[in-house]
Amino acid sequence: MQSQLRQKPFDGSVYVFRAKRADRLKLIYWDGSGLVMAYKRLEDNSFTWPAIKNGVMRLEPAQFEALFAGLDWRRVRPLEVAVPAAAE
């Protein structure tokens, strides 16, 4: 698997595979005791797929959650939190 994905399969990454019609996803990840596979199929829509660069797509955790929920992950933005004055 490592030679095919060019990544370490046990590093905490989630590997996502999409069907041609983009209505089904398979996820594989290592949970510390074994490989876990999850499958999701959308009834009426298709998943909005991120751009793939060098065979890899990278999403922030909130963006990944939106993708898996069938939402448009591109609309998810990280919150910008101001540093409290007492911390400076």
C-alpha positions in Angstrom: 0.0 0.0 0.0 2.8 2.4 0.8 4.5 2.0 -2.6 1.1 2.6 -4.4 0.0 5.7 -2.3 3.5 7.1 -1.8 2.5 7.8 1.8 2.8 6.0 5.1 -0.5 4.2 5.7 -0.1 4.3 9.5 0.6 8.0 10.0 -3.0 9.0 10.9 -4.0 10.1 7.4 -7.4 9.2 6.0 -7.3 7.8 2.4 -10.4 8.6 0.4 -11.4 6.8 -2.8 -14.2 8.1 -5.0 -16.4 6.3 -7.5 -16.5 7.6 -11.1 -19.9 9.1 -10.7 -18.8 10.8 -7.5 -21.8 9.6 -5.5 -19.8 7.1 -3.4 -16.8 7.3 -1.2 -14.6 4.7 0.6 -12.3 5.8 3.4 -9.5 3.8 4.9 -7.5 4.8 8.0 -5.5 3.2 10.7 -7.1 3.5 14.2 -4.1 2.2 16.1 -5.3 -1.4 16.3 -6.3 -2.1 12.6 -7.4 -0.7 9.4 -10.9 0.8 9.3 -13.0 1.1 6.1 -16.0 3.4 5.9 -18.3 3.7 2.9 -20.8 6.4 2.1 -23.2 6.8 -0.8 -25.3 9.9 -1.6 -28.8 9.2 -2.8 -29.5 12.4 -4.9 -26.2 14.3 -5.2 -22.6 13.8 -5.8 -19.6 14.7 -3.7 -17.7 18.0 -4.5 -14.2 16.8 -5.1 -11.1 18.8 -4.3 -8.3 19.4 -6.7 -5.7 16.6 -6.7 -2.0 17.6 -6.8 0.6 14.9 -7.3 -2.0 12.2 -6.6 -2.9 13.7 -3.2 -5.7 16.0 -1.9 -5.4 17.8 1.4 -8.2 19.1 3.5 -8.5 20.6 6.9 -10.5 18.5 9.4 -13.6 20.7 9.1 -13.4 20.6 5.3 -13.1 16.8 5.4 -16.2 16.6 7.6 -18.1 18.7 5.2 -17.0 16.6 2.2 -18.1 13.4 4.0 -21.4 14.9 4.9 -22.0 15.6 1.2 -21.7 19.4 1.6 -19.6 21.7 -0.4 -16.3 21.7 1.5 -15.1 24.8 -0.3 -17.5 26.9 1.7 -15.8 25.9 5.0 -13.3 28.4 6.3 -11.1 28.2 9.4 -12.1 30.6 12.1 -9.8 33.5 12.7 -9.4 33.9 16.4 -7.7 36.9 17.9 -5.0 36.4 20.5 -6.2 37.7 23.8 -4.3 40.8 25.0 -3.3 39.0 28.2 -1.5 36.4 26.2 0.8 38.9 24.5 
